[in-house]
Amino acid sequence: MLIPDEIFAPHASARGLLVAVSGGPDSIALLALAAEWSKGDNRPPVFAATFDHGFRKASRAEAELCAALCARLGVPHRILEWHGEKPETRIQESARDARYAALVEHAKAIGADLLLTAHHADDQMETILFRLMRGSSIGGLAGMRAQTRRGGIVHARPLLAQRKAALVAYAKGRDLPFVIDPTNADPRFARTGLRRLAPQLEEAGLGPEIFARLAMRAERADAALDWAAQELAQRAILSREAGQTQLAGRQMAEAPEELALRLLLEEMSRLDGRPRLEQAEPLLRSLREAARESRSFRANLAGLLIDLRRDGTIVIAPEPARQS
């Protein structure tokens, strides 16, 4: 049973809630639950917004359906549009990035400090499966977090413990209009195959509840590893400047590999280098081996130069400009 007071209790102190509503049954249910909850005493105002990606002719009509429902529920609503050229590859990823950027900007404009999306337990299972398929790290296996920060506001997913079937039943039981996005069944997208696989996994005992438990334990382990990596940083960072980091090679060689990897990736990211995990792992192994053998080592990755000097100092800095 979906109980608004239980779902939104963690967010009672927010200044304002912006519900991202697409027109699907999940977000329609979230919208209606938030609207019901907001009628209580001392509740923050609830707003809604729909991002019209413009990929399908029906997208505008779906956005207007959301607007009409919001008017019926008494929730202020805005249709946000995707301006600029649409990509021909990585379509879903690009649309998601543009959607979140527009939602965050709108939340700030209306004074909302909390963005709510309708990701649910079935989405979490799909996300973890997708990351498993891509060989994710332990942090990736934690799936979607209940709360993260985006552009200075909090992005919350209050329905992560709820099944999609319960949300659909809620919307149908209250005669709330919703649409089914046909791209969810588009075989061009990898997630479509995972959705088809999910019922078979659940029948074998690998349902969303199992993946939720995995996500919780992976998040706990990831937090512990982050804490330990910060402890390593206290010992291994010799200097950290605007355009350079110097690390102690001996500390990086002796530390557990996972901690050294996290510190390396953190410092590379700080210097605008964002390598893929499968690129950073072999580089780190070679770097640690060279440090143990007290020899120099040099490599380039993600626009950065990683230089292990003979005195045992690792210097990470942007690659020098090439001479024409």
N, C-alpha and C positions, 0 to 999 in steps of 0.2 A: 504494500500500500504506500502510495506517495503522500507524505505528510509535509506540507510547506514549512511548518515551524522547524522541523528537524533538518530539512534540506538547506534552509537559508539562515539558520541560527548563527553560524560562524560569521555571517556578513551583516549582522544587525548594526554594527558601528560604522558602516560605510557611509560616505557622504551621498553617494548615488550609485545605482546599478544600471549598467547598460547591457541589455540582453541582445545577443547576436541571434537574429531569427532569419532562417533561410526559407521557411515555408514547409520544410519536412516535418514529420510527426514529432521528432525528438525536440527540435527547437520550439515548435508550437506548444508542446507540453511544458517546456521550461518557461516560456513566456506566460502561459496561463497560471502556472504555479507561482511565479514571481508576482504576477498581478494580484492574485488572491492573497499572498503573504503580505504585500505592501499595504493592504487595507487595515492592518492591525495598528495599534498605538505605537508611536515613536519609531516608525519604520522609515528607512531612507526612500527617496523617490526612485521609481523604476522607469527607465526609458528603454526604447528598442530601436534597432537599426537593421536594415537588410542591405547586403552588398549585392548589387546587380553586376555580375561579371560580364554580361553581354555575349556570352558564347552561344547561347541558344535563344531562338526567337521568343520562347515562352518565359524567359527569365524576367522580363519586365512585368508581365502579368502576374507572375509568382510574387514579385516584390510588392505589387499593388494589393494582392490578396493579403499579404502580411500587414500592410498599412491599414486595410479595412478591418482586419481582426483587432489590431491595436486600438483603433477608434472605438470598436465595440467594447473592448476591455478597459478603455480609459487610460491607455498607455501612450505617451508621446512617441512618435515614430518618425524615422528619417530613412529615405532611400539613398544609399551611397553608390556612386558609380566608379567604374574603373576607367580612368583616363589614360591615354597613350596607346601605343601599339601593343597588340597581344602577341605573345611568343608562339612559335610553331613547335617547340619542344619543351619538355618539363612543364606542361600546361598546368597540371594540378598544383605543382609546387609554386609556380609563379602566381597563380590565382590566389592561393592561400596566403602568400606573403603580401600581395596587394590588399587582400581582404583585411588582414590584421592591421596593416598600416592605416587603412581608412577608418577602421573601428577605433583604434587607439586615438587617432586625431579627433574623431567625433566625440569620444568620451571626454577628452580634455576640454573640448569646446563647450560641452554642456555641464561640466563640473562633476562628472561621474568619476569615481576613483576605482571602480571595479567593473571589469568586463566579464560577462558570464557566457559560456558556450555550453552546448548540450551534449558534449561527449559523454558516452555511457559505457557500461561494462563490456558490451560487445565491441565497441570501438577500441577499448583498451586491449582486448584480446587480439584484435586485428593488428593494432600497432605493434604489439610485442612480437607477433608472428612475422610481421614485415621486417622488424629489426633483426630477428633471428636469421631470417633469410639473407640479410645483408651482413651478417657476421658482427653484430653490434657489440660494444663493450658492456660491462655490467651496468653502467649508467643508462644505456639504451634499454636494457631489459627491465628497468624500473618503469618503463612506459610513460604515459602522460602523468604529470604531477597534478595533484588537486589544486595547487596554486603555484603560479610562477609570476614573474614580472615582465611586462612588455612596455617599453618606451615610457617608463615612469608610472604606469598604473598596474594594478593587480589583475591578472587573468585567472579566473577561478572556473573550475569544472565541477559544479555541485552534484552532478548526476552520475559520477563515475561508479557508484555502487549500484546503480539501477540497470535493469535489463531493458533492452530496446522494446521487447514485447509489452512490458509494463507501461512504457511511455506511449506506445501506439494505442493500447487499450484505454489509457487516460484520455487521450485526444478524442478517440471515438466515443467514449462514454459521455463526454461533454459536448458532443456534436461540434467539435472544432474543425474547421476546414484545414486540410493539409495536402501537399503534393508529394509525389515520388520522383526524385531526380533520376532521369534515365541514365545519366553518366555513371551512376552507381553500379550499373550492369554492363558498362562498356568494357569489352574484353581487351581494349588497348591499355588499360590501367592494371598494374600489378595487384592492386588491392581487390579487384573484382574476383580474381582467382582465389584469394584468401577468404573472401566472403562465401564462396561456394564450398570451400574446404571446411569452414568452421562447423557446420552441422555434423560432419563425419567425425571431427575431433571431439565434439561434445558427446556424441554417442559412445565414443571410446573412453570417455571419462576426463577429457581435457577441455572442460568448459570454461566460461569466463571467470568462475569462482577460483579455479586453479591458477589462472593467469593473474588474477587480482592478488592472490597470495604471493605469487612469484614477484610481482611488481613491488609489493610492500617490502619483501625481504631484500630485493635488489636495491631498492631506494635506501634502506637501512645500511646495507653494505657499502653502497656508493658514498653515503655521507661519512662513514667511518674511514674510508680510503681518502676522501678529500681532507679530512682532519689530519690524517697521518701525512699526507702530501704537504700540508702546510707546515707540519712539524719538520719535515725534511727541508722545506724552503728556508726555515730559520737557520739551518746548519749549512746548506749548500749554496745559497745565494751570496756571492762575494760583493757584488754591486749590481744595482738596477737603475739604469739611466733612461732618458727619453728614447735613445736610439740604440741601446745595447744592454745586454745582460751578461754578467760573468758568473759562472758556476764553478764550484769545486769539483774537479773530475773524480777525485777519490771518493767523495761523498756520493756522487751519482753512480759510481761503479759498485759501491758496497750496499747501497739501499736496495730494497726489494724492487724488482723491475717495474711493477705496476706503479709504484710511487714515483720512481724516476721518470717514467713515461708521462705521468700526469704533470709533473713539474716542468718537463721539457715542453709539453704541449701548451701549458699555461703561459710560459714565457714566449713561446713562438707566437701565440695568439696576441699577446700584449704588443708584439712588434709587427702585427698585421700579417703574420704567416699562419695559414690555416691548412695544414696538410691533412690528408686522409689518414686514418688510423693505420691502415696497411702500409702506408709510406713511412710513417714515423717509427713503427716498431722495428723494422730491420736497421734503420739508421741508428736507433738507440742501442741496439745490440752491438753494432760495430763500434760505436762510440765508447761503450762500457768496456769492451774487450781491449780497445786501444789504451784506455785509462789504466786498466789493470796491468798492462804490459809497459806502461810508462813511455808510450810512443805518441807521436803527433798523429792527428787525424783531421781531415777536412771534408766537408760535404755541403752541397747546396740543396735546399728543399723549400718549396713554397715561397720563393723570393728571398730567402734568408741564407746566410753563410753560418754554418756551425763549425767552429774551429777549436780543436783541442790542441793546446800548445804544449811544448815539452815540459813546461813547469807545472803541468797538471791543471791549468785553467781552461775552462770551456768558455769561449766567447760566442755569443749569438748576436748577430747584427744583420741589417739589410745588406743584400749583395751590393758590391760597389757598382756604380754605373759603368756600362760597357763603353769603351772608346770606339768611336765610329772611324 
